[in-house]
């Protein structure tokens, strides 16, 4: 699987939009580099759905959230489809159920979502057999 050149161009042009609030330029560059490297390593695919999406349809997720002393290191980042990212952070049962239905997740995918939810201190989603 190769990276769509338009997707890569989009990332390079739009990556700096969410970096206000960082203390120094070095942090920005390191985070940008790690985000891009992770995107390329995942070949533009969501870590849950295993499908390629336009970068605007994805979020770079901190596996261990910054509020729990997570870092911008490469190994703490993963790209998720926006709806999967919402599911990782969702706490309302109706939202969780709606996202599971719309994404049509299998048990293996829900387990992966749960591994990310656990790091965010969110309850696991029940898996049906």
Buried (B, 14 or more C-beta within 10 A) or exposed (E): EEBBEEBBEBBEEEBEEEBEEBEEEEEBEBBBEBBBEBBEEBEBBBBBBEEBBEBEEBBBBBBBBEEEEBBBEBEBBBBBBEBBBBBBBBEEEEEBEBBBEEBEBEEEBBBBBBEBBEBBEBEEBEBEE
